[in-house]
Amino acid sequence: MKKTAFYLLAIAGLFTSVVGTAQVQNNVKWKFSAEPTSSREVVLHFTANIDKEWHMYGLDLPEGGPQSTEFTFKTNSGYQLIGKMNYSPKPTVVYDDVFKLNVKYFSGKVDLPKK
């Protein structure tokens, strides 16, 4: 009985140490800026700096594939959203064997302005 309790305690301790050392990875760093274009309009810029060996999925992936990068803006009577999200540079497009379709992704640095 003592051996069983010891093994259960050892397994629980091992599990706790593995879970306790898990880290949330933040492989995309975001910057935000606002560029006035007139007295009443502003272009919002969301700039993503993506770590090497990582990528971020595009904005408009087809159904059945991975989840697209998405922006959600809260509604407010103080402003009105016009235009759509753009990107620079253009994303890389590759055929993905897992999803069986073309997937768009960004690497390095990408500017996503809301015009």
C-alpha positions in Angstrom: 0.0 0.0 0.0 2.8 2.4 0.8 4.5 1.7 -2.5 1.3 2.5 -4.4 0.8 5.8 -2.5 4.4 6.7 -3.2 4.1 6.0 -7.0 0.9 8.0 -7.2 2.5 10.9 -5.4 5.6 10.7 -7.6 3.4 10.7 -10.8 1.3 13.6 -9.5 4.6 15.6 -8.7 6.0 14.9 -12.1 2.7 15.9 -13.8 2.6 19.1 -11.7 6.2 20.0 -12.6 5.6 19.5 -16.3 2.4 21.6 -16.3 4.0 24.2 -14.1 6.9 24.8 -16.5 4.6 25.2 -19.6 4.9 28.7 -21.1 2.6 30.7 -23.3 4.5 31.6 -26.4 4.1 35.0 -27.9 5.6 34.6 -31.3 3.9 37.7 -32.8 4.5 41.1 -31.4 1.9 43.8 -32.3 2.3 47.6 -32.7 -0.5 50.0 -33.3 -0.5 53.4 -34.9 -3.1 55.9 -36.3 -2.3 57.9 -39.4 -4.6 60.9 -40.0 -5.4 61.3 -43.7 -7.9 64.2 -43.4 -9.6 66.2 -40.6 -12.2 63.4 -40.3 -10.4 60.2 -41.3 -7.7 58.1 -39.8 -6.0 54.9 -41.2 -5.3 52.4 -38.4 -2.1 50.4 -38.7 -1.6 47.0 -37.0 2.0 45.9 -37.5 2.9 42.3 -36.7 6.5 41.3 -36.1 6.6 37.5 -36.4 9.4 35.5 -34.9 11.7 33.5 -37.3 10.5 30.0 -38.0 6.9 31.1 -37.3 4.1 32.5 -39.5 0.6 34.0 -39.1 -2.3 33.0 -41.3 -3.9 35.4 -43.8 -7.0 37.4 -43.4 -9.3 35.6 -45.8 -8.7 31.8 -45.8 -11.2 29.5 -47.4 -13.6 27.4 -45.4 -12.2 24.0 -44.4 -8.8 25.4 -43.7 -7.1 26.9 -40.6 -8.6 29.9 -38.8 -7.9 33.2 -40.5 -6.3 36.1 -38.6 -9.2 38.2 -37.6 -9.8 41.7 -36.2 -12.9 42.7 -34.2 -13.8 46.3 -33.7 -16.3 47.4 -31.0 -19.1 49.6 -32.3 -19.2 53.1 -30.9 -21.2 56.2 -31.8 -18.0 58.2 -31.9 -16.6 56.7 -35.0 -17.6 54.7 -38.2 -15.5 52.1 -39.8 -15.0 52.4 -43.5 -13.0 50.4 -46.0 -11.4 47.0 -45.3 -8.3 45.5 -43.9 -5.3 45.5 -46.3 -1.8 44.1 -46.0 1.7 44.7 -47.1 3.6 42.7 -48.2 1.3 40.2 -49.9 1.1 36.8 -48.0 2.9 33.7 -49.1 0.5 31.2 -50.7 1.2 27.4 -50.4 -0.7 24.3 -50.9 -1.4 22.6 -47.5 -1.6 18.8 -47.6 -3.4 18.7 -44.3 -6.3 20.9 -45.4 -6.0 20.0 -49.1 -6.2 23.7 -50.2 -4.1 26.8 -50.7 -3.3 28.6 -47.5 -2.0 32.2 -47.2 0.4 33.2 -44.4 2.7 36.1 -43.4 6.3 35.8 -42.2 8.6 38.4 -40.8 6.9 41.8 -40.6 3.5 42.7 -42.0 1.5 46.0 -41.9 -2.2 45.5 -41.8 -3.9 48.9 -42.3 -7.6 49.5 -41.9 -8.4 52.0 -44.6 
